[in-house]
Amino acid sequence: MIKHLLILRNLIIFLLAVTLAAGCKVRTESDMAVNENSTILVEYVASLHNGTVFDKSPDDMPKKIKVSSPDIVKGLREGIIGMRKGEERIIIVDPENGYGLRDESKRTFIRNKDIPEDFIPRVGNILRMNDPGGNLIIGIITDISNNGVELDTNHLLAGKELVYNIKVVEIE
């Protein structure tokens, strides 16, 4: 048994020596960096520039994300790439690389007859409904008139600078 262990040890040492002599680097877990195709576990707090928190990982467990997911805004994705396990970083994302700039053409008027009967319109309320074609409309009521409501359908974070305080817990 001891003879087999010695042979195995010598084989491992030999393979390491050949690998290093060939100029190859032995990758360790700490050498792995996040790339576009990585799936990672992260702890994070996402806030606006004024400190208002709009999202965070659960306190008891990191959140699993696929870096290439369309749910990850471009600026965050670019900031995560290259991070290593255990690394923490503050990533500031400008509106163009986050949820976009505010677009005034994304304001629309909804007539009273098209508003769901059980919904009571108030400025600041979020209205979620289907248009006559069946498409989902989500927006914030910005004005009310006798004929209907004005709805802003920009993403709630459009035009905002985003701040992510993020730590890579694991790279899969």
URBEL-V148839 format. One record per pair of residues at least 6 apart in sequence whose ideal C-beta (glycine too) atoms are under 8 Angstrom apart, sorted by the first residue. I is the first residue (numbers start at 1). J is the second residue. If there is no record, write none. Layout:
i & j
I & J
I & J
//
This chain:
i & j
16 & 26
19 & 26
20 & 26
25 & 31
29 & 85
30 & 84
30 & 85
30 & 86
31 & 84
32 & 84
32 & 85
32 & 171
33 & 81
33 & 82
33 & 83
33 & 84
33 & 171
34 & 40
34 & 67
34 & 80
34 & 81
34 & 82
34 & 83
34 & 84
34 & 168
34 & 171
35 & 67
35 & 81
36 & 67
36 & 68
36 & 77
36 & 81
37 & 67
37 & 68
38 & 66
38 & 67
38 & 171
38 & 172
39 & 64
39 & 65
39 & 66
39 & 67
39 & 171
39 & 172
40 & 64
40 & 65
40 & 67
40 & 80
40 & 168
40 & 169
40 & 170
40 & 171
40 & 172
41 & 62
41 & 63
41 & 64
41 & 168
41 & 169
41 & 170
41 & 172
42 & 57
42 & 62
42 & 63
42 & 65
42 & 80
42 & 166
42 & 167
42 & 168
42 & 169
43 & 57
43 & 62
43 & 63
43 & 166
43 & 167
43 & 169
44 & 55
44 & 56
44 & 57
44 & 63
44 & 164
44 & 165
44 & 166
44 & 167
45 & 53
45 & 55
45 & 56
45 & 57
45 & 164
45 & 165
46 & 53
46 & 54
46 & 55
46 & 56
46 & 162
46 & 163
46 & 164
47 & 53
47 & 54
47 & 162
47 & 163
47 & 165
48 & 54
48 & 160
48 & 161
48 & 162
48 & 163
49 & 92
49 & 160
49 & 161
49 & 162
49 & 163
54 & 157
57 & 63
62 & 169
62 & 170
65 & 71
65 & 72
66 & 72
67 & 77
67 & 80
67 & 81
68 & 77
72 & 80
73 & 93
73 & 97
73 & 98
73 & 99
73 & 162
74 & 93
74 & 97
74 & 98
75 & 91
75 & 92
75 & 93
75 & 94
75 & 97
75 & 98
75 & 162
76 & 91
76 & 93
76 & 98
76 & 162
76 & 164
76 & 166
78 & 97
79 & 89
79 & 91
79 & 93
79 & 164
79 & 166
80 & 91
80 & 166
80 & 168
83 & 89
83 & 166
83 & 168
84 & 168
84 & 171
85 & 168
85 & 169
85 & 170
85 & 171
86 & 167
86 & 168
86 & 169
87 & 167
87 & 168
88 & 165
88 & 166
88 & 167
88 & 168
89 & 166
89 & 167
90 & 163
90 & 164
90 & 165
90 & 166
91 & 163
91 & 164
91 & 166
92 & 161
92 & 162
92 & 163
92 & 164
93 & 161
93 & 162
93 & 163
93 & 164
94 & 161
95 & 101
95 & 102
95 & 158
95 & 159
95 & 160
95 & 161
98 & 157
98 & 160
98 & 161
98 & 162
99 & 155
99 & 156
99 & 157
99 & 158
99 & 159
99 & 160
99 & 162
100 & 154
100 & 155
100 & 158
100 & 159
101 & 158
101 & 159
102 & 154
102 & 158
102 & 159
103 & 154
103 & 158
106 & 139
106 & 152
106 & 153
106 & 154
107 & 142
107 & 150
107 & 151
107 & 152
107 & 153
108 & 137
108 & 139
108 & 150
108 & 151
108 & 153
109 & 148
109 & 149
109 & 150
109 & 151
110 & 127
110 & 129
110 & 137
110 & 148
110 & 149
110 & 150
110 & 151
111 & 147
111 & 148
112 & 147
112 & 148
112 & 149
114 & 129
114 & 131
114 & 132
114 & 148
115 & 121
115 & 127
115 & 129
115 & 148
115 & 149
116 & 129
119 & 127
119 & 129
121 & 127
121 & 141
121 & 144
121 & 149
122 & 141
122 & 144
123 & 141
123 & 142
123 & 143
123 & 144
124 & 140
124 & 141
125 & 140
125 & 141
126 & 138
126 & 139
126 & 140
126 & 141
127 & 137
127 & 138
127 & 139
127 & 140
127 & 141
127 & 149
127 & 151
128 & 136
128 & 137
128 & 138
129 & 136
129 & 137
130 & 136
130 & 137
131 & 137
137 & 151
137 & 153
138 & 153
139 & 151
139 & 152
139 & 153
139 & 154
140 & 151
140 & 152
140 & 156
141 & 149
141 & 150
141 & 151
142 & 150
142 & 151
142 & 152
143 & 149
143 & 150
144 & 150
//
